[in-house]
């Protein structure tokens, strides 16, 4: 629920998850929810943060997991085996080999892993 009219740079996913700047004049966001893309808002009970053996842990509610699962339904993980190739080369090879009907997004997630969202 937006309460201010001054919009600044959007919060990163990291800032949204760890709760940084929940009450912010940058975005006009109140502490009960954080705006995200589409019609989805995090509410207070959606995220449970804790520390397990000194490591931060974030647990999501069923509602958030369902939303994320729906968004990931047309996404695959690509792992390059053997030698590495460049991002543009991989994008061209995927286009040539799979011939998708619509454009797709490719994201480098490091260590030879990529996400392809169709």
C-alpha positions as CSV (number, residue, x, y, z in Angstrom):
1,X,0.0,0.0,0.0
2,X,1.7,3.2,-1.1
3,X,1.3,6.2,1.1
4,X,3.8,8.7,-0.5
5,X,4.0,10.3,-3.9
6,X,7.9,10.5,-4.0
7,X,9.3,7.5,-5.9
8,X,13.0,6.8,-5.9
9,X,15.0,3.8,-7.1
10,X,13.3,0.5,-6.4
11,X,14.4,-1.7,-3.6
12,X,16.5,-4.7,-4.5
13,X,15.3,-8.3,-3.9
14,X,17.9,-8.5,-1.1
15,X,16.6,-5.3,0.6
16,X,13.0,-6.7,0.3
17,X,13.9,-10.0,1.8
18,X,16.0,-8.8,4.7
19,X,13.5,-6.1,5.5
20,X,15.8,-3.1,4.9
21,X,14.0,0.2,4.5
22,X,10.4,-1.2,5.0
23,X,9.2,2.1,6.2
24,X,10.7,4.3,3.5
25,X,10.0,7.7,2.1
26,X,11.8,6.5,-1.1
27,X,8.9,4.2,-1.9
28,X,6.2,5.1,0.5
29,X,5.8,1.6,1.8
30,X,4.4,0.7,5.2
31,X,5.8,-2.0,7.4
32,X,3.0,-4.5,6.7
33,X,3.9,-5.1,3.1
34,X,6.5,-4.6,0.4
35,X,5.6,-3.9,-3.2
36,X,6.8,-6.4,-5.8
37,X,6.2,-6.7,-9.5
38,X,2.7,-7.6,-10.5
39,X,-0.2,-7.8,-8.0
40,X,1.8,-9.5,-5.3
41,X,2.6,-8.0,-1.9
42,X,4.7,-9.5,0.9
43,X,2.9,-9.3,4.2
44,X,4.4,-9.7,7.6
45,X,3.6,-13.5,8.0
46,X,5.0,-14.4,4.5
47,X,8.7,-14.2,5.6
48,X,10.3,-15.7,8.6
49,X,13.9,-14.7,9.2
50,X,16.1,-16.6,11.7
51,X,19.8,-17.5,12.3
52,X,20.6,-21.2,12.2
53,X,24.2,-22.0,13.4
54,X,25.3,-18.5,12.6
55,X,23.8,-18.6,9.0
56,X,20.9,-16.4,8.1
57,X,17.8,-18.4,7.1
58,X,14.7,-17.1,5.3
59,X,11.5,-19.2,5.2
60,X,8.7,-18.3,2.9
61,X,5.0,-19.0,3.4
62,X,3.0,-21.4,1.1
63,X,1.5,-18.3,-0.6
64,X,5.0,-17.0,-1.6
65,X,6.2,-20.4,-2.7
66,X,3.1,-20.9,-4.9
67,X,3.7,-17.5,-6.5
68,X,7.4,-18.2,-7.1
69,X,6.7,-21.7,-8.4
70,X,4.1,-20.3,-10.9
71,X,6.7,-17.7,-12.1
72,X,9.4,-20.5,-12.5
73,X,7.1,-22.9,-14.4
74,X,8.7,-22.0,-17.8
75,X,12.3,-21.6,-16.5
76,X,15.0,-24.1,-16.9
77,X,18.6,-24.3,-15.5
78,X,21.3,-24.8,-18.0
79,X,24.7,-26.2,-16.8
80,X,27.6,-26.0,-19.2
81,X,29.7,-29.1,-19.1
82,X,33.3,-29.1,-20.4
83,X,34.5,-25.8,-21.7
84,X,32.8,-22.5,-21.1
85,X,31.2,-20.4,-23.8
86,X,30.2,-16.8,-23.7
87,X,26.7,-15.5,-22.9
88,X,25.9,-14.3,-26.4
89,X,27.1,-17.6,-27.9
90,X,25.0,-19.6,-25.6
91,X,21.9,-17.5,-26.3
92,X,22.5,-18.0,-30.1
93,X,23.0,-21.7,-29.7
94,X,19.8,-22.1,-27.6
95,X,17.9,-20.1,-30.2
96,X,19.2,-22.2,-33.1
97,X,18.9,-25.6,-31.4
98,X,15.5,-25.2,-29.6
99,X,13.9,-22.7,-32.0
100,X,11.5,-21.1,-29.4
101,X,8.3,-19.6,-30.7
102,X,8.8,-16.5,-28.6
103,X,11.8,-14.6,-27.3
104,X,13.4,-15.9,-24.1
105,X,15.4,-14.4,-21.3
106,X,18.8,-15.8,-20.4
107,X,20.5,-15.1,-17.1
108,X,24.1,-16.0,-16.1
109,X,24.0,-17.2,-12.5
110,X,27.8,-17.9,-12.3
111,X,29.9,-21.1,-12.2
112,X,28.7,-22.3,-15.6
113,X,25.0,-22.1,-14.7
114,X,22.4,-20.2,-16.6
115,X,18.6,-19.7,-16.2
116,X,16.5,-19.6,-19.4
117,X,13.0,-18.3,-19.0
118,X,10.6,-19.0,-21.8
